[in-house]
Amino acid sequence: MLPIDLQGKRALVAGVADDAGFGFAIAKALAEAGASVCLATWPPALGIFKTLLERGKLDESLVMPGGTKLAFERIDPLDADFDVAADVPAEVAQSKRYRDYGDVSIEGLAARLRASYGEACLDVVVHSLANGPEVKKPLLETSRRGYLAAVGVSAYSFASMIARLGPLVRPGGSFLALSYMASERVVPGYGGGMSSAKAALESDTRVLAFEAGRKWGHRVNVISAGPFASRAASAIGFIDQMIDYTTRNAPLTDPITAEEVGATAAFLCSPLASGITGATIYVDKGYQAMGVAVDRPTLT
Ligand SMILES: NC(=O)c1ccc[n+]([C@@H]2O[C@H](COP(=O)([O-])OP(=O)(O)OC[C@H]3O[C@@H](n4cnc5c(N)ncnc54)[C@H](O)[C@@H]3O)[C@@H](O)[C@H]2O)c1
């Protein structure tokens, strides 16, 4: 057997607030491979997420093969819009959904982990978060502010996380982000600068792979996933149409599952993928390979 073995490793997955998205599936796959998993969650969603966990509402999703229940090592607040505490506007820091959490910035997260575990305490960091406040607007109607917000949260935050968490990651560590094919092809409706953010994320992955590789020996990759009805994707409004279109036109006609993305993430973050960095790996049932629309479920 050739196992994906993450025993003895600690992973941090940023962007988990329920059991319905890629982040949760990735966290679970990493745990199934033996890693201890820490989460970082957007403050406005953190209270509800912890309540769901405490009340056992996610118990079914937390069952691991063999019947044990996945337990996260810790869940910290993180607003990936902010690099350091001083970036958080006072009205945000004092608002109901933030005031109990202290420093929610990326630097704040690094400081919490360092305070708990010391240096060299992580092996895997996953960035599974995005936000585009004007995502429903075509690019032509997107404001500069909305565009920059999308790129800031959804792309720059990955560079910031690598810069700030890189020193905490043990040699041979792995960073991973999640992208979408709208980075390179036109997907009308995926607006507000989100397509630009994903293009930046994929380009940055290559540059960061070089820089983090040379600086620390870490690997940096991105999964370009097919459409999946997570909470964030459902908020865009046409995810069911995207899934339907993709399943009619992709080489493999089943919709992608979060577990498929989780399994690929676990592989990419494991020593088995020690030769892979700077790569965009498609988990999309082959849709990116198509040049024309077929628009039917089978060829017969
Ligand atoms: N669902 C899809 O069809 C699809 C396809 C390709 C790529 N992706 C990408 O996968 C990643 C995960 O998204 P998902 O679809 O699983 O949805 P999701 O809703 O499970 O995850 C998005 C997460 O981002 C968090 N978030 C938003 N703003 C944040 C901020 N400022 N700071 C910290 N966290 C913040 C949300 O709280 C949420 O937990 C995203 O990068 C997304 O663009 C999704």
The ligand as a MOL file (V3000), in Angstrom:
LIG
                    3D

  0  0  0     0  0            999 V3000
M  V30 BEGIN CTAB
M  V30 COUNTS 44 48 0 0 0
M  V30 BEGIN ATOM
M  V30 1 N -18.0730 26.0810 -4.4280 0
M  V30 2 C -17.5400 26.1930 -5.6430 0
M  V30 3 O -18.2030 25.9910 -6.6650 0
M  V30 4 C -16.0790 26.5350 -5.7580 0
M  V30 5 C -15.4080 26.2080 -6.9570 0
M  V30 6 C -14.0430 26.5010 -7.0500 0
M  V30 7 C -13.3860 27.1060 -5.9950 0
M  V30 8 N -14.0810 27.4020 -4.8360 0 CHG=1
M  V30 9 C -13.3310 28.0350 -3.7360 0
M  V30 10 O -13.2850 27.1770 -2.6210 0
M  V30 11 C -13.0010 27.9740 -1.4690 0
M  V30 12 C -13.9840 27.5710 -0.3640 0
M  V30 13 O -15.2790 27.9710 -0.7370 0
M  V30 14 P -16.5610 27.0270 -0.6560 0
M  V30 15 O -17.2380 27.1150 -1.9950 0
M  V30 16 O -16.2040 25.7080 -0.1230 0 CHG=-1
M  V30 17 O -17.5190 27.8340 0.3240 0
M  V30 18 P -17.6050 27.9630 1.9050 0
M  V30 19 O -18.7510 28.8690 2.1590 0
M  V30 20 O -17.5880 26.6320 2.5580 0
M  V30 21 O -16.2170 28.6560 2.2850 0
M  V30 22 C -15.9380 30.0150 2.1730 0
M  V30 23 C -15.4490 30.4610 3.5270 0
M  V30 24 O -14.8380 31.7470 3.4340 0
M  V30 25 C -15.0590 32.3650 4.6760 0
M  V30 26 N -14.7370 33.8040 4.5690 0
M  V30 27 C -15.3480 34.7530 3.8320 0
M  V30 28 N -14.7510 35.9430 4.0360 0
M  V30 29 C -13.7380 35.7190 4.9230 0
M  V30 30 C -12.7670 36.5480 5.5360 0
M  V30 31 N -12.7150 37.8770 5.2990 0
M  V30 32 N -11.8920 35.9910 6.4080 0
M  V30 33 C -11.9290 34.6670 6.6830 0
M  V30 34 N -12.8280 33.8310 6.1340 0
M  V30 35 C -13.7180 34.3560 5.2540 0
M  V30 36 C -16.5240 32.0660 4.9620 0
M  V30 37 O -16.8520 32.2740 6.3200 0
M  V30 38 C -16.5900 30.5940 4.5600 0
M  V30 39 O -16.3050 29.7800 5.6820 0
M  V30 40 C -13.1120 29.4250 -1.9030 0
M  V30 41 O -11.8300 29.9310 -2.2000 0
M  V30 42 C -13.9150 29.3110 -3.1840 0
M  V30 43 O -13.7490 30.4050 -4.0600 0
M  V30 44 C -15.3970 27.1200 -4.7030 0
M  V30 END ATOM
M  V30 BEGIN BOND
M  V30 1 1 1 2
M  V30 2 2 2 3
M  V30 3 1 2 4
M  V30 4 1 4 5
M  V30 5 2 4 44
M  V30 6 2 5 6
M  V30 7 1 6 7
M  V30 8 2 7 8
M  V30 9 1 8 9
M  V30 10 1 8 44
M  V30 11 1 9 10
M  V30 12 1 9 42
M  V30 13 1 10 11
M  V30 14 1 11 12
M  V30 15 1 11 40
M  V30 16 1 12 13
M  V30 17 1 13 14
M  V30 18 2 14 15
M  V30 19 1 14 16
M  V30 20 1 14 17
M  V30 21 1 17 18
M  V30 22 2 18 19
M  V30 23 1 18 20
M  V30 24 1 18 21
M  V30 25 1 21 22
M  V30 26 1 22 23
M  V30 27 1 23 24
M  V30 28 1 23 38
M  V30 29 1 24 25
M  V30 30 1 25 26
M  V30 31 1 25 36
M  V30 32 1 26 27
M  V30 33 1 26 35
M  V30 34 2 27 28
M  V30 35 1 28 29
M  V30 36 1 29 30
M  V30 37 2 29 35
M  V30 38 1 30 31
M  V30 39 2 30 32
M  V30 40 1 32 33
M  V30 41 2 33 34
M  V30 42 1 34 35
M  V30 43 1 36 37
M  V30 44 1 36 38
M  V30 45 1 38 39
M  V30 46 1 40 41
M  V30 47 1 40 42
M  V30 48 1 42 43
M  V30 END BOND
M  V30 END CTAB
M  END
